Amino acid sequence: MKEFDFIRHYLQSRELTDANIILGIGDDAAILRPQSGFDWHISTDMMVSGRHFFPDVAPQDLAHKLLAVNLSDMAAMGATPKYALLSAALPDLNNDWLEAFCSAFFAMADNFGVSLIGGDTTQGAGVFNLTIMGQTPTGKGLKRNAAQMGDDIWVSGILGLAAAALASRLQGFRLPENCFAICEEKLLRPMPRVALGQDLLDLAHAAQDISDGLWQDLEHITTASGVGATIFADDLPMLDDLNRHPENLQWALTGGDDYELIFTASADKAKHIQNLSQKHHLPMTRIGKITQGQGVRVLNQHQQEIHFKQKGFNHFEKA
Amino acid sequence: MKEFDFIRHYLQSRELTDANIILGIGDDAAILRPQSGFDWHISTDMMVSGRHFFPDVAPQDLAHKLLAVNLSDMAAMGATPKYALLSAALPDLNNDWLEAFCSAFFAMADNFGVSLIGGDTTQGAGVFNLTIMGQTPTGKGLKRNAAQMGDDIWVSGILGLAAAALASRLQGFRLPENCFAICEEKLLRPMPRVALGQDLLDLAHAAQDISDGLWQDLEHITTASGVGATIFADDLPMLDDLNRHPENLQWALTGGDDYELIFTASADKAKHIQNLSQKHHLPMTRIGKITQGQGVRVLNQHQQEIHFKQKGFNHFEKA
């Protein structure tokens, strides 16, 4: 199959229903006509075979995760996702693989209201890049630099599951039977917290998603906001069944790939935030406080500081 | 150097002066506030080591070309380039290499008024993806589907130079002394025709840039517009000094990597278009006509059809 046939067959055949899209895939560029009253949020993420996913990953899982990690950036801004551009360097054009990849990609895109408006395909060793755009009402986006002294620190979901699944795959130990599927799903098919992010627009001060590990990601908030933070390890939402594993706390604090939201809010918003738990069927957990100073301190049950060699994932250090 | 230090050092230190940028690099997403009265154009291109550039390419040349091929898409729409997001999968973080890459990247970006507002860095075998955004006044963009019966077909610049340089590198023959530098520069540092594209907004009907070969790229226009086209091979702008080489016509018609503009315009615009040649110090050549029917016919001096095995570059066929 030729490159242009591929584009036509899988991509151009889809109808674009979004009124802001003047021109979709198939020209030198897509054309968008902005609506007044909205800010646009734009972000890009690259995924590399053997680095971000196993070379034998199921195409459905890859498509899901590629969109999920980008949608998660929109969630962190409280933005409504709208448009995506997909670049792919593929070893070859295998029809079955592409069919499976595209079906999953568009199912997920439809699910989140995202239109694919551009892209590029070329030959290469399995590298995917997605650029995503979303909207908030003007001036409403959730930034990292808005944490305020005394804010509560909240996190959505359960932490450390993807890291547990990854550690299990790489180190070969067995996860407890009842955890295995949950952890695997979190690693392969994380659900970006898009609807939660939108609900936080009027509740949270600073927010971001956890991709490289809670500790490291929270430090982005404290650095950008010029504040410090204290986290209480005992309050972190972890899976009870994993607690027997000595590395569980480390997975939760530094493992990454969680794609949950970490955010700060003033204490008087606590009730509202707790109520979101029911609405989104998602644990909402207060795990610490924004403080004076700088950096993130993690305290154990005896109020002693916990230290780890690494606070999160660094793409250029050997694992 | 760690990933975040790299981002901070090379990218975040630059000041953003564009009033539409509410938030640049360093959060989960950049935030843009659209101006009324403008459409936004957005496009993305991926470049893979060993495929789009030689693995030992100079970092300055790579940075230039990465921006150039994307700027060329904006030129093809007649859009004013504004913002870019850069993803890079690099084997390692080598300071000298990065310094050279970033200096060249930002010099070129400044030159074209482009602000870098986002990106992603990861480890990988040399893959670069750029997403670019630009503006035109509302409804003004140049599309491929607007060619009209009887239009003249025009092309900017000289064709086939990059293909000649590539053929020389891959097949080892010597280019004439006086052509070598011109062809090499076209291959390594093509100049996107951004200012020309903007001037064509009120003159041209359909337009696109030549990246995969004139013949193949013109077929995108004829297909999208539901018309045919006839090209006169004798009228193609080629370098006289290359005419001795038997493949020169093939380079010009199918070689690609030209990053010139091909566009159609009604015959009464000919004088205006010829005048652009002086303004932009760039040959502007009428090479054919939009006709009834479909597809692109190329005629030689005896009015006979010319055929080549391949009309342009296909990323998934063996060279």
Boltz contact constraints between the chains, C-beta under 6 A:
constraints:
  - contact:
      token1: [A, 2]
      token2: [B, 314]
      max_distance: 6.0
  - contact:
      token1: [A, 3]
      token2: [B, 314]
      max_distance: 6.0
  - contact:
      token1: [A, 3]
      token2: [B, 315]
      max_distance: 6.0
  - contact:
      token1: [A, 3]
      token2: [B, 316]
      max_distance: 6.0
  - contact:
      token1: [A, 27]
      token2: [B, 143]
      max_distance: 6.0
  - contact:
      token1: [A, 27]
      token2: [B, 144]
      max_distance: 6.0
  - contact:
      token1: [A, 28]
      token2: [B, 73]
      max_distance: 6.0
  - contact:
      token1: [A, 28]
      token2: [B, 76]
      max_distance: 6.0
  - contact:
      token1: [A, 28]
      token2: [B, 77]
      max_distance: 6.0
  - contact:
      token1: [A, 28]
      token2: [B, 208]
      max_distance: 6.0
  - contact:
      token1: [A, 29]
      token2: [B, 41]
      max_distance: 6.0
  - contact:
      token1: [A, 29]
      token2: [B, 42]
      max_distance: 6.0
  - contact:
      token1: [A, 29]
      token2: [B, 43]
      max_distance: 6.0
  - contact:
      token1: [A, 29]
      token2: [B, 73]
      max_distance: 6.0
  - contact:
      token1: [A, 29]
      token2: [B, 77]
      max_distance: 6.0
  - contact:
      token1: [A, 30]
      token2: [B, 42]
      max_distance: 6.0
  - contact:
      token1: [A, 31]
      token2: [B, 39]
      max_distance: 6.0
  - contact:
      token1: [A, 31]
      token2: [B, 41]
      max_distance: 6.0
  - contact:
      token1: [A, 31]
      token2: [B, 141]
      max_distance: 6.0
  - contact:
      token1: [A, 32]
      token2: [B, 40]
      max_distance: 6.0
  - contact:
      token1: [A, 33]
      token2: [B, 39]
      max_distance: 6.0
  - contact:
      token1: [A, 34]
      token2: [B, 34]
      max_distance: 6.0
  - contact:
      token1: [A, 36]
      token2: [B, 36]
      max_distance: 6.0
  - contact:
      token1: [A, 39]
      token2: [B, 31]
      max_distance: 6.0
  - contact:
      token1: [A, 39]
      token2: [B, 33]
      max_distance: 6.0
  - contact:
      token1: [A, 40]
      token2: [B, 32]
      max_distance: 6.0
  - contact:
      token1: [A, 41]
      token2: [B, 29]
      max_distance: 6.0
  - contact:
      token1: [A, 41]
      token2: [B, 31]
      max_distance: 6.0
  - contact:
      token1: [A, 42]
      token2: [B, 29]
      max_distance: 6.0
  - contact:
      token1: [A, 42]
      token2: [B, 30]
      max_distance: 6.0
  - contact:
      token1: [A, 43]
      token2: [B, 29]
      max_distance: 6.0
  - contact:
      token1: [A, 43]
      token2: [B, 118]
      max_distance: 6.0
  - contact:
      token1: [A, 44]
      token2: [B, 85]
      max_distance: 6.0
  - contact:
      token1: [A, 44]
      token2: [B, 87]
      max_distance: 6.0
  - contact:
      token1: [A, 44]
      token2: [B, 118]
      max_distance: 6.0
  - contact:
      token1: [A, 44]
      token2: [B, 120]
      max_distance: 6.0
  - contact:
      token1: [A, 44]
      token2: [B, 131]
      max_distance: 6.0
  - contact:
      token1: [A, 45]
      token2: [B, 120]
      max_distance: 6.0
  - contact:
      token1: [A, 46]
      token2: [B, 87]
      max_distance: 6.0
  - contact:
      token1: [A, 46]
      token2: [B, 89]
      max_distance: 6.0
  - contact:
      token1: [A, 46]
      token2: [B, 120]
      max_distance: 6.0
  - contact:
      token1: [A, 46]
      token2: [B, 122]
      max_distance: 6.0
  - contact:
      token1: [A, 48]
      token2: [B, 89]
      max_distance: 6.0
  - contact:
      token1: [A, 48]
      token2: [B, 122]
      max_distance: 6.0
  - contact:
      token1: [A, 48]
      token2: [B, 124]
      max_distance: 6.0
  - contact:
      token1: [A, 51]
      token2: [B, 123]
      max_distance: 6.0
  - contact:
      token1: [A, 73]
      token2: [B, 28]
      max_distance: 6.0
  - contact:
      token1: [A, 73]
      token2: [B, 29]
      max_distance: 6.0
  - contact:
      token1: [A, 76]
      token2: [B, 28]
      max_distance: 6.0
  - contact:
      token1: [A, 77]
      token2: [B, 28]
      max_distance: 6.0
  - contact:
      token1: [A, 77]
      token2: [B, 29]
      max_distance: 6.0
  - contact:
      token1: [A, 85]
      token2: [B, 44]
      max_distance: 6.0
  - contact:
      token1: [A, 85]
      token2: [B, 131]
      max_distance: 6.0
  - contact:
      token1: [A, 87]
      token2: [B, 44]
      max_distance: 6.0
  - contact:
      token1: [A, 87]
      token2: [B, 46]
      max_distance: 6.0
  - contact:
      token1: [A, 87]
      token2: [B, 129]
      max_distance: 6.0
  - contact:
      token1: [A, 89]
      token2: [B, 46]
      max_distance: 6.0
  - contact:
      token1: [A, 89]
      token2: [B, 48]
      max_distance: 6.0
  - contact:
      token1: [A, 89]
      token2: [B, 127]
      max_distance: 6.0
  - contact:
      token1: [A, 93]
      token2: [B, 316]
      max_distance: 6.0
  - contact:
      token1: [A, 118]
      token2: [B, 43]
      max_distance: 6.0
  - contact:
      token1: [A, 118]
      token2: [B, 44]
      max_distance: 6.0
  - contact:
      token1: [A, 120]
      token2: [B, 44]
      max_distance: 6.0
  - contact:
      token1: [A, 120]
      token2: [B, 45]
      max_distance: 6.0
  - contact:
      token1: [A, 120]
      token2: [B, 46]
      max_distance: 6.0
  - contact:
      token1: [A, 122]
      token2: [B, 46]
      max_distance: 6.0
  - contact:
      token1: [A, 122]
      token2: [B, 48]
      max_distance: 6.0
  - contact:
      token1: [A, 122]
      token2: [B, 315]
      max_distance: 6.0
  - contact:
      token1: [A, 123]
      token2: [B, 51]
      max_distance: 6.0
  - contact:
      token1: [A, 123]
      token2: [B, 315]
      max_distance: 6.0
  - contact:
      token1: [A, 123]
      token2: [B, 316]
      max_distance: 6.0
  - contact:
      token1: [A, 124]
      token2: [B, 48]
      max_distance: 6.0
  - contact:
      token1: [A, 127]
      token2: [B, 89]
      max_distance: 6.0
  - contact:
      token1: [A, 127]
      token2: [B, 127]
      max_distance: 6.0
  - contact:
      token1: [A, 129]
      token2: [B, 87]
      max_distance: 6.0
  - contact:
      token1: [A, 129]
      token2: [B, 129]
      max_distance: 6.0
  - contact:
      token1: [A, 131]
      token2: [B, 44]
      max_distance: 6.0
  - contact:
      token1: [A, 131]
      token2: [B, 85]
      max_distance: 6.0
  - contact:
      token1: [A, 131]
      token2: [B, 131]
      max_distance: 6.0
  - contact:
      token1: [A, 141]
      token2: [B, 31]
      max_distance: 6.0
  - contact:
      token1: [A, 143]
      token2: [B, 27]
      max_distance: 6.0
  - contact:
      token1: [A, 144]
      token2: [B, 27]
      max_distance: 6.0
  - contact:
      token1: [A, 208]
      token2: [B, 28]
      max_distance: 6.0
  - contact:
      token1: [A, 314]
      token2: [B, 2]
      max_distance: 6.0
  - contact:
      token1: [A, 314]
      token2: [B, 3]
      max_distance: 6.0
  - contact:
      token1: [A, 315]
      token2: [B, 3]
      max_distance: 6.0
  - contact:
      token1: [A, 315]
      token2: [B, 122]
      max_distance: 6.0
  - contact:
      token1: [A, 315]
      token2: [B, 123]
      max_distance: 6.0
  - contact:
      token1: [A, 316]
      token2: [B, 3]
      max_distance: 6.0
  - contact:
      token1: [A, 316]
      token2: [B, 93]
      max_distance: 6.0
  - contact:
      token1: [A, 316]
      token2: [B, 123]
      max_distance: 6.0
